[in-house]
Each structure stands twice: as structure tokens, then as C-alpha cells.
Amino acid sequence: MNPRLVALALLIALNDPSAAAESPPAQASLAQPLKQFKDWTVGCDNLRTCTALGLPPSGEAGAYLKISRTGAADGEPAVSFTAYAEDETKPPLLKVLLDGASAPSLPNEPLSAPQDGDFATASLSGDGARAFIAALRSAKTLTVQLIDGDKAGDAATVSLAGAAAALLYVDAQQNRLGTVTALIRRGESPATSIPSPPEPPTIAAVKMSEMKKPPKLPPGVVPAKDESCKGYDPIVVRLSSDQTLWGVCDQAAAYNFAYRFWIVGAGRAKPAVFQIPGRRADEDPALLTSPTLSDDGLTLGAENKGRGVGDCGEISEWAWDGAAFRLVRLRQMDECRGVSSDDWPTLYTANAAQANTSH
């Protein structure tokens, strides 16, 4: 397709909610793109599970809104409101207002908001979530206020610019347009007309184990050269009885450290490949940022923070199937506006089950 036409279509979608419906649904084998509709970020994975995030206006912070839904025909939307809560004292509450008043689906009293770290979150599901989304469509403003005991914080604004286009995009990705289950463009078609979402790819994952005392650097594995890598030891992971994964620091910064990986076996070293399905290899596929091995040894994780507070970036998990590293999960957030990494949209999901293999 002509790149200029693609760019034009994207520009139209950002300004015309109906254009969001033109994007084709997910393909089961590919990681999906992250989409931005003004102040709303949307991501769907290869199973058509979607997350839409309403963000604070650019330059502000304090609260955000999440609407999530699985791709199943009977999947119900879930809504959550999250506010930054630095101090942990009394159980916090959230006061949520649409256009300065309580939404029809919300009680007059503030919502209970359990705190996890620096965030307090209140949730809606079922009829309450649906009613709130219906009210959201005609609202002009949304504010979220944290209440800690008898102390109320400043009301934080969540932008509604782009909300209609974002939710319409979710409907399109989940094949809900014109059905009774749609969030935006509802119709008379029954839920049974919605095709089932794809099954997740299954990976027979080989259990990996980290070597705490790495042996001498093998031939073909290039030692760290960058001055920032002083003090960063190699990472060595046993893949099988005759193969090891070697990671050597490539560059280190204040909150990210990149490692370059090789697979060593049969007397030679070859670069490891961490390739996201459906994406161009614009970056070096042998590099992972801030890599860690999971406790069960089935996945190698990486986290590339967009900035130090960790409210944007990319998180991935990889499994070794005996021949190659395969993506298990990918989460991404491009907008740095105070969103917890737990709420970043998932763009790819696979199942990793331990293979019946011994080292």
C-alpha cells in the first residue's frame, strides 16, 4: 500500500471517530500496533483482547481511566479509575465525576480504591461498567479525586479527547460493529454473529537456569567495550546440556542497561535473535534491555523504560523452544503520562508450557 495513503488514513482516524473502524482485526500470529487517538491510547493483542487508556491532558498527571475487554463474544467491558497515591495511610477512596456530577452508574459516595504501591484503583464491571461507558460518550469532562480519610487531594483531569475513536477502534478489532455488544456503534446483530477470537500460540518452553559463576568468556562472544558497562557482569544461562546463552553489557544508563546476547554451542557462538512477530527488525535483535530470568526459568524478561519513573516503555517476555527464542508477551506504552506498567496494553500473548525435555 502507498505509504502516503497509509499516513492519510491514520490522520483521518485521529480526527474522525468513524475512521477508526477501518482498521482490520488482529492476526493471531502477529504482535499488534499501539494506537493513539488524541489523549487516548489503545492496544489489542493477537487474541483481540483490548485495553483503552484515557490519559491526563499532555503536561498533567495524577489519574487515568482504563477500559478493557476480551475478544470473546460474551466478554464484558471492565472499567477502572487510577489515581497517584504517594502516601499510604488510611484506605483511600476515589471521587469520580462526569461533567461535575456523579455518573448514572456511580454511587453518590466515593468509590473504594485499594492501594498498590503508588496507585489507588477503583473498579466497575458488569452493568455498572456499561452504564458508565454509555454516560462517557456524551460527557465533556472527567475528574478523579483521591480522598484519604478526611483529606481530599486536588481533582485530576482525565481527557476525553479521542475517547469515541478509541472505543470504536476496540469495537472494530473485536468484530462488534453493528452488534448488540458494541460500545459505540451498536446494532441489532446478535452476539452469536461475533467470531471467536484466535487461540493463543503455544510454545513448548525449555526450562533455563542461570549460572551464578560464569566460566571464561568463550570465543566469539565480544567483551563489554562501553565505559558505562564497568561493574556489569556477563549473564550466562544454560539452555541445554550443550548450549548456553551469553549476555554481555552493551550500554548502561541511569535506569536501563542493555545486554547483547549470543547462543554458544558446538564450539561456536552466534548472535541470539529476539524478533517480535510482525515487526520490522529496526533495532538490533540480539539486544535486550534490563534482562531477567523468571523464577520458574521458563521466560527471559526485558524492560525498556521510557523514563526513570517507569510510566512508559516496553516490557517483553521470551521463551526458548530448543531452537529459537519466541515471544510470549509484549506490553507497551508510548505516552509518558503516569500510567502504571501493570496497566500498559498487551500487544501479543502466547502460552508457554514447559516442554518434556531434560538438559
C-alpha positions as CSV (number, residue, x, y, z in Angstrom):
1,M,0.0,0.0,0.0
2,N,1.2,3.5,-0.8
3,P,2.8,4.9,2.4
4,R,1.2,8.3,1.8
5,L,-2.2,6.8,1.7
6,V,-1.5,4.9,5.0
7,A,-0.4,8.2,6.6
8,L,-3.5,10.0,5.3
9,A,-5.8,7.2,6.7
10,L,-4.1,7.5,10.1
11,L,-4.5,11.2,10.1
12,I,-8.2,10.9,9.4
13,A,-8.7,8.3,12.1
14,L,-7.2,10.6,14.7
15,N,-9.7,13.3,13.9
16,D,-12.7,11.3,12.7
17,P,-14.0,8.6,15.1
18,S,-15.7,6.6,12.3
19,A,-12.4,6.1,10.5
20,A,-11.1,4.0,13.5
21,A,-13.4,1.3,12.3
22,E,-11.5,0.8,9.1
23,S,-8.6,-1.0,10.8
24,P,-8.7,-4.7,10.3
25,P,-8.9,-7.0,13.3
26,A,-5.8,-8.8,14.8
27,Q,-4.0,-11.7,13.2
28,A,-3.3,-14.5,15.6
29,S,0.4,-14.9,14.8
30,L,1.4,-11.2,14.8
31,A,2.0,-8.6,17.5
32,Q,-0.4,-5.7,17.1
33,P,0.4,-2.0,16.9
34,L,-0.3,0.5,19.6
35,K,-2.8,3.2,18.5
36,Q,-3.1,6.8,19.7
37,F,-6.4,8.8,19.4
38,K,-5.6,12.3,20.7
39,D,-5.4,11.7,24.5
40,W,-6.4,8.0,24.4
41,T,-4.0,5.1,23.9
42,V,-5.4,1.8,22.7
43,G,-3.7,-1.6,22.3
44,C,-5.2,-5.0,21.3
45,D,-3.3,-8.3,21.3
46,N,-3.3,-11.1,18.8
47,L,-6.3,-12.7,20.7
48,R,-8.4,-9.5,20.3
49,T,-8.2,-8.6,24.0
50,C,-8.1,-4.8,24.1
51,T,-7.2,-2.0,26.5
52,A,-8.1,1.6,26.1
53,L,-6.5,4.2,28.3
54,G,-7.9,7.7,28.9
55,L,-4.9,9.8,29.9
56,P,-4.5,13.2,31.6
57,P,-4.0,16.1,29.2
58,S,-0.4,16.5,28.0
59,G,1.7,18.1,30.7
60,E,-0.6,17.0,33.5
61,A,-0.6,13.9,35.7
62,G,-2.5,12.4,38.6
63,A,-5.1,10.0,37.2
64,Y,-6.1,7.9,34.3
65,L,-9.0,5.7,33.1
66,K,-8.8,2.1,31.8
67,I,-11.4,0.2,29.8
68,S,-10.6,-3.4,28.9
69,R,-12.4,-6.2,27.3
70,T,-11.6,-9.7,26.0
71,G,-12.4,-10.6,22.4
72,A,-14.9,-13.3,23.3
73,A,-18.5,-12.7,22.2
74,D,-19.7,-12.7,25.8
75,G,-16.7,-10.6,27.0
76,E,-17.9,-7.8,29.2
77,P,-16.1,-4.4,29.5
78,A,-14.3,-3.6,32.7
79,V,-13.6,-0.1,33.9
80,S,-11.0,1.2,36.4
81,F,-10.0,4.6,37.6
82,T,-6.5,5.0,38.9
83,A,-5.0,7.9,40.9
84,Y,-1.5,8.5,42.1
85,A,-1.3,8.0,45.8
86,E,2.2,8.6,47.1
87,D,1.3,8.3,50.9
88,E,-0.1,5.1,52.3
89,T,-2.2,5.7,55.4
90,K,-6.0,5.1,55.6
91,P,-7.7,3.1,52.9
92,P,-8.2,5.6,50.1
93,L,-11.4,6.5,48.1
94,L,-11.9,7.9,44.7
95,K,-14.5,10.5,43.8
96,V,-15.3,10.3,40.1
97,L,-17.3,13.0,38.3
98,L,-18.5,13.3,34.7
99,D,-19.3,17.0,33.9
100,G,-19.0,17.8,37.5
101,A,-21.6,15.3,38.7
102,S,-21.7,11.6,39.6
103,A,-22.3,9.4,36.5
104,P,-25.6,7.4,36.5
105,S,-23.7,4.2,37.1
106,L,-21.8,5.6,40.1
107,P,-22.9,5.9,43.7
108,N,-23.0,9.3,45.2
109,E,-20.4,8.2,47.7
110,P,-16.7,7.9,46.6
111,L,-15.6,4.5,45.4
112,S,-13.4,2.2,47.4
113,A,-9.9,2.2,45.9
114,P,-7.4,-0.4,47.2
115,Q,-3.9,0.9,47.0
116,D,-1.0,-1.0,45.3
117,G,2.3,0.9,45.7
118,D,1.9,4.4,44.5
119,F,-1.5,3.9,42.9
120,A,-5.1,3.6,44.2
121,T,-7.6,2.0,41.9
122,A,-11.4,1.8,41.9
123,S,-13.2,-0.7,39.5
124,L,-16.5,-1.2,37.8
125,S,-17.8,-4.3,36.0
126,G,-21.0,-5.6,34.5
127,D,-23.9,-3.3,34.3
128,G,-22.0,-0.5,36.2
129,A,-19.2,-0.5,33.6
130,R,-21.6,-0.5,30.7
131,A,-23.7,2.4,32.2
132,F,-20.5,4.4,32.8
133,I,-19.3,3.9,29.2
134,A,-22.7,5.0,27.9
135,A,-22.5,8.2,30.0
136,L,-18.9,8.8,29.0
137,R,-19.9,9.1,25.3
138,S,-21.8,12.3,25.9
139,A,-19.6,13.8,28.6
140,K,-17.3,16.7,28.2
141,T,-15.1,16.4,31.3
142,L,-14.0,13.6,33.7
143,T,-12.3,14.2,37.0
144,V,-10.9,11.8,39.6
145,Q,-10.2,13.0,43.2
146,L,-8.3,11.0,45.8
147,I,-9.7,11.1,49.3
148,D,-7.6,9.8,52.1
149,G,-9.6,9.8,55.3
150,D,-10.7,13.4,55.9
151,K,-8.1,14.7,53.4
152,A,-9.1,15.3,49.8
153,G,-6.5,15.8,47.1
154,D,-6.8,18.0,44.1
155,A,-9.1,16.8,41.4
156,A,-7.2,15.3,38.5
157,T,-8.5,15.6,34.9
158,V,-8.7,12.7,32.5
159,S,-9.0,13.9,29.0
160,L,-12.0,12.6,26.9
161,A,-10.5,13.9,23.6
162,G,-10.3,10.8,21.4
163,A,-12.5,8.6,23.6
164,A,-15.1,7.9,20.9
165,A,-12.5,7.0,18.3
166,A,-10.6,4.8,20.8
167,L,-13.7,2.8,21.8
168,L,-14.8,2.5,18.2
169,Y,-11.4,1.1,17.3
170,V,-11.9,-1.5,20.1
171,D,-15.3,-2.5,18.6
172,A,-13.8,-2.9,15.2
173,Q,-10.9,-5.0,16.4
174,Q,-13.3,-7.3,18.2
175,N,-15.7,-7.6,15.3
176,R,-18.5,-6.0,17.4
177,L,-19.6,-3.2,15.0
178,G,-23.3,-3.3,14.4
179,T,-23.9,-5.9,17.2
180,V,-25.7,-5.6,20.4
181,T,-22.4,-5.8,22.3
182,A,-20.7,-2.8,20.7
183,L,-19.5,0.0,22.9
184,I,-20.0,2.8,20.3
185,R,-21.7,1.7,17.0
186,R,-24.4,-0.7,18.3
187,G,-26.8,-2.5,16.0
188,E,-29.2,-5.4,16.0
189,S,-26.9,-8.2,15.2
190,P,-26.7,-10.8,18.0
191,A,-23.6,-11.6,19.9
192,T,-23.5,-15.0,18.2
193,S,-22.5,-13.3,15.0
194,I,-19.1,-12.4,16.5
195,P,-16.4,-14.9,15.5
196,S,-14.5,-16.5,18.3
197,P,-11.1,-14.9,19.0
198,P,-8.0,-16.8,17.8
199,E,-6.4,-19.4,20.1
200,P,-3.0,-18.3,21.6
201,P,0.2,-19.7,20.0
202,T,1.6,-22.4,22.2
203,I,5.3,-22.6,22.9
204,A,7.0,-25.8,24.3
205,A,9.3,-23.8,26.6
206,V,12.6,-25.4,27.7
207,K,13.4,-24.6,31.3
208,M,16.5,-22.3,31.6
209,S,18.9,-21.9,34.5
210,E,21.3,-19.1,35.3
211,M,24.9,-19.9,36.1
212,K,25.9,-17.9,39.1
213,K,29.6,-18.3,38.4
214,P,30.2,-17.7,34.7
215,P,33.1,-19.5,33.1
216,K,35.7,-17.8,31.0
217,L,34.2,-15.8,28.1
218,P,34.0,-18.2,25.1
219,P,35.4,-17.4,21.6
220,G,33.1,-15.4,19.5
221,V,31.4,-13.6,22.5
222,V,32.6,-10.0,22.4
223,P,33.5,-8.5,25.8
224,A,32.0,-5.2,27.0
225,K,33.6,-2.2,25.4
226,D,31.5,0.7,26.6
227,E,32.8,2.6,29.7
228,S,29.3,2.6,31.2
229,C,29.4,-1.2,31.5
230,K,32.1,-1.3,34.2
231,G,30.7,-3.5,37.0
232,Y,28.1,-5.3,34.9
233,D,29.0,-9.0,34.9
234,P,28.0,-11.3,32.0
235,I,24.7,-13.1,32.2
236,V,25.1,-16.9,31.4
237,V,22.0,-19.1,31.1
238,R,22.1,-22.8,30.5
239,L,19.7,-23.7,27.6
240,S,20.6,-27.4,27.3
241,S,23.5,-29.8,28.1
242,D,25.5,-28.4,25.2
243,Q,24.1,-24.8,24.7
244,T,24.4,-21.7,26.8
245,L,23.1,-18.2,26.4
246,W,25.7,-15.5,27.0
247,G,24.7,-11.8,27.6
248,V,27.3,-9.1,27.8
249,C,26.6,-5.5,28.8
250,D,26.4,-3.3,25.7
251,Q,25.5,0.0,27.3
252,A,24.2,1.1,30.8
253,A,22.4,4.2,31.8
254,A,20.6,5.5,34.9
255,Y,17.6,3.2,34.6
256,N,18.2,1.0,31.6
257,F,21.0,-1.4,30.9
258,A,21.2,-3.2,27.5
259,Y,22.8,-6.6,27.1
260,R,23.9,-8.2,23.8
261,F,23.3,-12.0,23.7
262,W,24.9,-14.9,21.9
263,I,24.0,-18.6,21.8
264,V,27.1,-20.7,22.4
265,G,27.3,-24.4,21.4
266,A,29.1,-26.9,19.2
267,G,32.3,-24.8,19.5
268,R,30.9,-21.6,18.1
269,A,28.9,-18.5,19.1
270,K,26.1,-17.0,17.1
271,P,24.0,-13.9,17.9
272,A,20.7,-14.6,19.6
273,V,17.6,-13.3,17.9
274,F,14.7,-11.7,19.8
275,Q,12.3,-10.9,17.0
276,I,8.8,-9.6,17.6
277,P,6.4,-11.2,15.2
278,G,5.1,-8.8,12.5
279,R,7.6,-6.0,13.3
280,R,10.5,-4.9,11.2
281,A,13.8,-5.5,12.9
282,D,14.7,-1.8,13.1
283,E,16.7,-2.4,16.3
284,D,19.4,-5.0,16.9
285,P,17.5,-8.3,17.6
286,A,20.4,-9.6,19.8
287,L,19.8,-6.8,22.4
288,L,17.6,-6.9,25.4
289,T,17.2,-4.1,27.9
290,S,17.4,-4.9,31.7
291,P,17.0,-8.7,31.2
292,T,16.0,-11.0,34.0
293,L,15.2,-14.8,34.1
294,S,11.9,-15.7,35.7
295,D,11.8,-17.7,38.9
296,D,10.5,-20.8,37.1
297,G,13.1,-20.5,34.4
298,L,10.6,-20.6,31.5
299,T,10.9,-17.0,30.3
300,L,13.6,-14.3,29.9
301,G,12.1,-10.9,30.5
302,A,13.2,-7.4,29.4
303,E,12.0,-3.9,30.3
304,N,12.9,-0.8,28.4
305,K,11.8,2.2,30.4
306,G,11.0,5.4,28.5
307,R,11.9,7.4,31.6
308,G,13.1,6.7,35.1
309,V,9.6,6.6,36.8
310,G,8.7,3.7,34.6
311,D,5.4,5.1,33.3
312,C,6.2,4.4,29.6
313,G,8.3,1.9,27.6
314,E,8.1,-1.7,26.6
315,I,8.1,-5.0,28.5
316,S,8.6,-8.3,26.8
317,E,8.9,-12.0,27.8
318,W,10.7,-14.7,25.8
319,A,10.7,-18.5,25.9
320,W,13.4,-20.8,24.5
321,D,11.8,-23.7,22.5
322,G,15.1,-25.6,21.9
323,A,15.8,-23.9,18.6
324,A,14.9,-20.2,19.0
325,F,13.6,-17.6,21.3
326,R,9.9,-16.9,20.9
327,L,7.8,-14.0,22.2
328,V,5.4,-14.9,25.0
329,R,4.1,-11.5,25.9
330,L,4.5,-7.9,24.8
331,R,3.3,-4.8,26.7
332,Q,3.9,-1.3,25.5
333,M,3.1,2.3,26.5
334,D,4.4,5.2,24.3
335,E,2.8,8.1,26.2
336,C,4.7,9.1,29.4
337,R,1.7,10.3,31.5
338,G,1.8,8.4,34.8
339,V,0.3,5.0,33.8
340,S,1.4,2.1,35.9
341,S,3.2,-0.6,33.9
342,D,0.6,-3.1,35.2
343,D,-2.0,-1.3,33.0
344,W,0.0,-1.0,29.8
345,P,-1.8,-2.5,26.8
346,T,-0.8,-6.0,25.9
347,L,0.0,-6.4,22.2
348,Y,0.9,-10.1,22.0
349,T,0.0,-13.1,24.0
350,A,1.2,-16.7,23.8
351,N,1.1,-19.7,26.1
352,A,4.4,-21.1,27.3
353,A,4.2,-24.6,28.7
354,Q,7.2,-26.5,30.0
355,A,8.5,-29.0,27.4
356,N,9.2,-32.6,28.3
357,T,12.9,-32.1,27.8
358,S,15.8,-32.6,30.2
359,H,19.2,-30.8,29.9
